[in-house]
Amino acid sequence: MSVSEDDPRRRIPRTDQLLALPPVAAARLRLGDHVVRGLVTGAQQRARQGEIEPDEVAAAVLDSLTAHRPTALRPVLNATGVVVHTNLGRAPLSESAIDALVIAAGYVDVELDLTSGARSRRGAAARAALLTACPAAEDGLIVNNGAAALVLATTAFAAGREVLVSRGELIEIGAGFRLPELIASTGARLREVGSTNRTHLRDYADAIGPDTGCVLKVHPSNFRIDGFTAAVDIAELSALTADRGVPFLVDVGSGLLAPDPSLPDEPDIGTALTAGADLVIASGDKLLGGPQAGVLLGRSAAVTKLARHPLARAVRADKLALAALEATLSAGQTPVGRALHADPGRLRARADRLAAELGAEVIAHEGRVGGGGAPGVPLHGWAVRLPEAAAALLRTGDPAVLPRVHDGACLLDLRCVPESDDQVLVAAARTALSGLVDDEHRRVP
Ligand SMILES: *Cc1c(COP(=O)(O)O)cnc(C)c1O
C-alpha cells in the first residue's frame, strides 16, 4: 500500500530524528539502545494507527521514557493484614536498609580492609551487627536464606550420618520446602524420633549413637498440634546432647532476636542460645524484618566449621543482603515490627477516615503474622469493607493494591499500609469503585 502525498503518516518523524533528540540520546546510555528503539517504534506505530498525531510522536517518546520501569516487578500496597506475605516478597525493608542497598550497589569494601589494602573477612560489618543484636552468640554466619542455612549445617555436621528430628517437626513450609527431603538432599540420613504428637527426652537418648551427626530441633512454624502432646524443650535437649557429645542445632524459623510478648509461642534466637543450642538457624526476611538471608548464630567452633565448609561458598549472602541486614539490625523498628505492633486505636482511626472518604463501612478484622509464623495468632484490627468485585480492579490498578477477599467482600486492612500511603490507597479505591459503577452501567439490563 503506497502512502499518498498528503497522507499525514508522511509527517511521522523518522527513527534517526527521534533518536537524535537530546533526552532520547541520553536515555540510550541509561536504558540501552534496544529498549529506546522499542519505545521509539512504539510511538511511531501509534501515529501510524491514528492513535496520536504525527506531531505528537516526539512527546510520546519522551513520555514513554519517563514511564519506563527498570523492572517488571510492581510495587504493591499490602492491604491484606498479613504482615510477612510470602507472595509479596515477605519483609518490606526499612528506610535505612534501603539506603544501605543503594550504597552497596556500587563497589564496596565487602571483602577488603581499606587500611591495609588486604583482603578481609566477607561481610564483617553485618556479622558484627548480628553479634551486637544477639549477645548470647559467640559467632555468626550469614547465608542466602534459611533453607541454605539448614542445608549447610546438616551437610557439615551429618553428611553420611544421621540427623535426629522429632516426628512432630517434619514440616513442609511453602512450596517445595519439606524438611525430610531437604535433609535427604544433603546426603545425611534423617532419623525420626518419637511420634507425631509426643516426643520425649528418652526417645532422643535412645536414638543417639555412634552414627549421630547432630540433633536438630525445628520450630513447626506454620501449624500447631493441640491436645495430647509432648515435646522436649531446648534446655533438656542441650543437656543431653552436651553429655553425649553431639552437636545440637535449633531452627527457630522466623528470626525473632528476643521474646515478643505478643507472640508467646514464637521461639527466639537469644532464648534458644541461652538455653544451650550450639547453633541457631533463622530467616532474615520473616520477623527479623530484613532482606532474604539465612542467619546462623552460636558457638565459635560450630560457626567456624560451617564457614570453612566448601558448601559455604555456594550459599553465601550477596553484598546487597549483607548491607541491608546490617542496616536492619542497627536501626530501630522495622516495617514488620511496626505492622505487628500497630496501635489498634490508630488503626481504627485510619480505617474510619478511609471508610468515610469512600462511603464504606468498617468491620473488625484479624490480620496474621504470615510467612509461616505464629499460626493461629490473630492480630486484632479493622478493615474497610468494599464490594468483592473491587478486588480485581484494585489488584490491576496503579498502584496495585492487594486486598483480602473474604466472605463475599473485598477488605482493606491498613496494618501493613504505611500511614503515609493512606491517601494513595483512597485514590486507588476510588478508581476501583468508579470502575465498578462503569461496569454496572455497561451491563445490559
Ligand atoms: C521459613 C522457615 C525455613 C526456611 O527459611 P527460608 O528463609 O524461607 O529459606 C526453615 N525453617 C523454618 C522453621 C522456617 O519457618
The ligand as an SDF file (V2000), in Angstrom:
LIG
                    3D

 15 15  0  0  0  0  0  0  0  0999 V2000
   10.7640  -20.2890   56.8830 C   0  0  0  0  0  0  0  0  0  0  0  0
   11.4640  -21.3950   57.5400 C   0  0  0  0  0  0  0  0  0  0  0  0
   12.5750  -22.0140   56.9330 C   0  0  0  0  0  0  0  0  0  0  0  0
   13.0510  -21.6170   55.5740 C   0  0  0  0  0  0  0  0  0  0  0  0
   13.6580  -20.3710   55.5780 O   0  0  0  0  0  0  0  0  0  0  0  0
   13.8070  -19.5540   54.2080 P   0  0  0  0  0  0  0  0  0  0  0  0
   14.4800  -18.2990   54.6240 O   0  0  0  0  0  0  0  0  0  0  0  0
   12.4350  -19.3730   53.6800 O   0  0  0  0  0  0  0  0  0  0  0  0
   14.6380  -20.3770   53.3000 O   0  0  0  0  0  0  0  0  0  0  0  0
   13.2000  -23.0340   57.6070 C   0  0  0  0  0  0  0  0  0  0  0  0
   12.7610  -23.4430   58.8100 N   0  0  0  0  0  0  0  0  0  0  0  0
   11.7030  -22.8760   59.4330 C   0  0  0  0  0  0  0  0  0  0  0  0
   11.2940  -23.3780   60.7770 C   0  0  0  0  0  0  0  0  0  0  0  0
   11.0220  -21.8350   58.8190 C   0  0  0  0  0  0  0  0  0  0  0  0
    9.9610  -21.2670   59.4250 O   0  0  0  0  0  0  0  0  0  0  0  0
  1  2  1  0
  2  3  1  0
  2 14  2  0
  3  4  1  0
  3 10  2  0
  4  5  1  0
  5  6  1  0
  6  7  2  0
  6  8  1  0
  6  9  1  0
 10 11  1  0
 11 12  2  0
 12 13  1  0
 12 14  1  0
 14 15  1  0
M  END
$$$$
